Amino acid sequence: MSIREHEDYDKEIERLEETKEYIRRIISLVVEKRLKYRKDMREAFSELDDMDNSLSYASILLNAKLLDSLEQNFGMLKKSKDHPYFARMDIRQSDKDRDEQLYIGKISLFDESMDTPLVVDWRAPIASVYYDGRLGKARYKSYGEEYEIDLFRKRQYTIENGELKHFVDVDISMSDTFLQATLENHASDKLKDIVSTIQSEQNDIIRADIHKPLIVQGVAGSGKTTIALHRIAYLIYTYSDSFQPEDFIIIAPNNLFLDYISSVLPELGAEDVRQTTFPDFMLDVIGERYPLSDQNSKLRLLLKKESLEEYDRGLIIRASAFKNSMLMRKILEAYCGDIEEHFIPPVDFEVNGEVIFTRAYLEEMFRESYAYLPFYKRIDQLESYLDHHVKEAVDEMVAKTRRIYDRRMDRVRKSDMDSEDRKTKLKAAIMDRDEKIKMLQRSRKKAVKDYIKRIDRKDALFFYNRLMTDADLLERYTDDKEVIRFIVEDRIKRIPAKELELEDLAPMAYLHNKLYGIDKSARVKYAVIDEAQDFSDFQFFVLREILNTDRFTILGDLSQGIHMYRAVKDWSYLQESVFEEEVNYLTLLQSYRTTIEIMNEANGVLKKAPIRDLSLANPVVRHGKKPQIRKHKDESSLVKGILETIDKWMQEEYTTIAIITKSEDDAGAIHGALTKGSGYAIGLIEEKAAHFEERIVVLPAYLAKGLEFDAVITTNLHDAFEISALDAKLLYVAMTRAMHRLSLQFISGKNSYF
Ligand SMILES: Nc1ncnc2c1ncn2[C@@H]1O[C@H](COP(=O)(O)OP(=O)(O)OP(=O)(O)O)[C@@H](O)[C@H]1O
């Protein structure tokens, strides 16, 4: 049935026009206000030269602030003109005696002449019912109070460029046709928002308690990244009194991924959220851009079997695991305890040979009274304390000196010596006294300076190098002497160039925080960690220490954990070892990205591998073509096969096509061969890539994490996919990047899964 025949068609058109008209009115009002603020600003600036300019300055500040907030809302308002809402729910609240129709959109609009809002923001408490609720009785919470309502209609709209294209009522029996239609769309180069099709299990994550750490285990394509971003937008909206966008940080795997997710938050009206990678954030915390060795070098070692002797490879991996284990926490805590014990000089504080404060007293102050401060900040405090109290002590010493000399001079005055002698004696005593007092005053300043100077200002790298080259100390924590020897030698080699590797960053940041504290610019109140399966428990521990908060959202998929040697093994251990308080743990099993056919094939790979506790994805009901499996006899046949598939998919007009390999070397080789053999512009994505523009790209699986493409060809040339947990996970990651089409093309015998 055409929507024109629907009994509500005219009413819906009228409502849409009314809403658009309202938005137009608001926009012109904002434009007017903007002009006025600009004019006020110009006037305030021109008055800045006048004598009393504090008023003008205040006016500039005020107007700049107003302009800022207008600009922000203005962008969202302008966008909402074309698409003011996407859903409606008809409800009756238990305390009201009439039905209400609530239209839900990306921003709320209030027309003062109406008693229900024109559009309700999707993040408002009541909108939760739309995402959660089946029709019937429903509940929602607002400001701690629970409300019951009767939800008797959910309607979805397609509005394009301000024109109503379609609307449909959703009931329990009907599958979500809007969701289906959305998932059929082709991939774009950026992740999109999903406000109109958020699913109930996702809504629970978006709106989960802000104060408790939240861990989400979600299968590939379950929307983890997408809902992490929606959660931030929700939290910014709901807690706008206490949280600003700058208080949030998203930590993601690499710059390519950051570029891929960059448009979601602005689209949701949340600009200015810091989006960074773990190494970048750690270097910010440390406050020094030390050269960093290649992050994925360990993974490459694992993949390139022939590059090193098995023994050496094992050692490198064991060392990496050691530096990222919770043992490191024990080591650092003990090490910092030791630093703390020997931090202040092993002497009493004296002025002019007189003990003013004993070492024991100063040490107690350093360790107890200032315990809340980083070590060097405690020294700053100690310096001011000494300055202050030494002045009192020296004043007392001066007074005492005066008293002594006064008595002495009194005796001279009362003596029977002749007047000339008396004069000379008194003069000498005065000079002597003044000299002593001057000396006392001078030694006051010098004593504090000299004492503080005895405490060397060393950076975190100095202390880290000292620790990591101290085999005796490290061996106290492990029986694995070989690993310690390796770690020590490796550290010594890197000292001249001040080079760090990924595994050094968390301990370095921990030390820096203990020594100096972290800079304001690196301080945030809420952290969202995506692709968290690649982080170690120890890295989470350090993040928690540094940020001094439990406000974390941690999202990951253990089935995609390709850095297993150093990363989280299971979420419950993370909960116990890092977070002291109760953790909110939620799972997502439904996958939205791929078709049933692709997901089944990918699940099959995991089932064949030696992986414990598998959580297999359950795809949303969406069918597509069966994945193509082609085995080739040699390299030239493989390249020819891949090119044929690309040709076909280009004709079918897929927007993005990725050729995903096992290793970086294979990616380079295949890229070279494909470029030679075709006229297509094919991009090669390498470690440092931050962006790509080509429709067709070649990349290794570990760089494809988190991304998605319309169509994927999974392949390998020299490096075989063998039956092992790592190879299965890499293949799984590669296959689950496909939204619509998947082709598996290998040289015979190089893939044990097919
Ligand atoms: N409720 C939804 N409505 C529409 N699309 C959705 C929904 N949830 C997820 N998607 C889509 O599914 C795809 C996968 O989402 P996303 O990348 O956030 O998943 P992920 O769990 O982070 O995946 P992975 O772990 O495999 O990287 C995206 O295209 C996203 O738009």
The ligand as a Tripos MOL2 file, in Angstrom:
@<TRIPOS>MOLECULE
LIG
   31    33     1     0     0
SMALL
NO_CHARGES

@<TRIPOS>ATOM
      1 N1         21.3880   -1.2790   15.5320 N.pl3     1 LIG1
      2 C1         21.9900   -1.1590   14.3800 C.ar      1 LIG1
      3 N2         21.3560   -0.6390   13.3250 N.ar      1 LIG1
      4 C2         21.9730   -0.5220   12.1140 C.ar      1 LIG1
      5 N3         23.2180   -0.8810   11.8920 N.ar      1 LIG1
      6 C3         23.9080   -1.3830   12.9250 C.ar      1 LIG1
      7 C4         23.3350   -1.5550   14.2120 C.ar      1 LIG1
      8 N4         24.2730   -2.0590   15.0270 N.ar      1 LIG1
      9 C5         25.3810   -2.2090   14.2880 C.ar      1 LIG1
     10 N5         25.1490   -1.8120   13.0270 N.ar      1 LIG1
     11 C6         26.0920   -1.8120   11.9160 C.3       1 LIG1
     12 O1         26.8930   -2.9770   12.0210 O.3       1 LIG1
     13 C7         28.2030   -2.6920   11.5550 C.3       1 LIG1
     14 C8         29.1840   -3.1270   12.5920 C.3       1 LIG1
     15 O2         29.2100   -2.2020   13.6350 O.3       1 LIG1
     16 P1         30.5410   -1.9180   14.4590 P.3       1 LIG1
     17 O3         31.6810   -1.7280   13.5490 O.co2     1 LIG1
     18 O4         30.2120   -0.8650   15.4380 O.co2     1 LIG1
     19 O5         30.6700   -3.3350   15.1810 O.3       1 LIG1
     20 P2         31.8330   -3.8970   16.0850 P.3       1 LIG1
     21 O6         31.1860   -4.7800   17.0980 O.co2     1 LIG1
     22 O7         32.6720   -2.8010   16.5890 O.co2     1 LIG1
     23 O8         32.6100   -4.7720   15.0230 O.3       1 LIG1
     24 P3         34.0450   -5.4600   15.0290 P.3       1 LIG1
     25 O9         34.3230   -5.9750   16.3990 O.co2     1 LIG1
     26 O10        33.8740   -6.5700   14.0530 O.co2     1 LIG1
     27 O11        35.0010   -4.4450   14.5460 O.co2     1 LIG1
     28 C9         28.2490   -1.2190   11.2230 C.3       1 LIG1
     29 O12        28.0160   -1.0640    9.8480 O.3       1 LIG1
     30 C10        27.0710   -0.6500   11.9950 C.3       1 LIG1
     31 O13        26.5350    0.4950   11.3600 O.3       1 LIG1
@<TRIPOS>BOND
     1     1     2 1
     2     2     3 ar
     3     2     7 ar
     4     3     4 ar
     5     4     5 ar
     6     5     6 ar
     7     6     7 ar
     8     6    10 ar
     9     7     8 ar
    10     8     9 ar
    11     9    10 ar
    12    10    11 1
    13    11    12 1
    14    11    30 1
    15    12    13 1
    16    13    14 1
    17    13    28 1
    18    14    15 1
    19    15    16 1
    20    16    17 2
    21    16    18 1
    22    16    19 1
    23    19    20 1
    24    20    21 2
    25    20    22 1
    26    20    23 1
    27    23    24 1
    28    24    25 2
    29    24    26 1
    30    24    27 1
    31    28    29 1
    32    28    30 1
    33    30    31 1
@<TRIPOS>SUBSTRUCTURE
     1 LIG1         1 GROUP 0 **** ****
